[in-house]
Amino acid sequence: MAERIVVGAPLAVRGAKRVLTEMARTAPDPAGIRAARDACLRSEDYREAVAAFLAKRTPKFEGR
């Protein structure tokens, strides 16, 4: 499983870690969770993921 995570989009992995950290708190910050999600959805990596999916190719993530 770690191998699959390592090749994933760096911003998505970072965002997932942030969300998991927020959820581990006794009172998660919904605004922080939304901010992590929104940052991923606005990223170049997200657009690359969608384009790669539609083209049926492996995405090339840049961490942007």
Secondary structure, DSSP 4 states (H G I P E B T S, - for coil): -HHHHHTS-HHHHHHHHHHHHHHHSSS--HHHHHHHHHHHHTSHHHHHHHHHHHHTS-------
